[in-house]
Amino acid sequence: MSLALALAAGPASAADDVGIARMATCQDSWLDWQKTAPEKLKSFGAHFRSAFSQRDSFFVPKTDISVAGLPVAQAFPDSVGMGVGFSVTVDASFEKTRKAMEGVLGKHLSKCEAGDDMHACELNIAEQRTFTLMTEDIAPNRTLIGCYYLYEK
């Protein structure tokens, strides 16, 4: 292939990771799998370890990975702050991420707040499953999406 054809094709885009997307959007739950499907949890754990490397308190993808076409920058497989669950940050604006997640979830994210230099939405999916979307005003092109099972209050 000539250089001109390679450049015309444009940059390669990240491939959606179905397992990561299902976990981040509350379609699957490692909390449930601990009790009901330990083999699924073990398989997902192996997949996660093969796709991500640990950096401090978060993980970064080893290759380009996306969720709903949005590039994943970081992953938090068990908690963020006071919440227990699974989340990723994507390199996309809050509004772009919100629209993409509403498409994935098939529901409008109407329970949203703005304040304390943040924008956030949440959607109760099931008992112990709340989908969360959040961005800080200081990082408007990085949005956290995730499924939280328990909140420390």
Order of alpha helices (4+ residues) and beta strands (2+ residues): alpha-beta-alpha-alpha-alpha-beta-beta-beta-beta-beta-beta-alpha-beta-beta-beta-beta
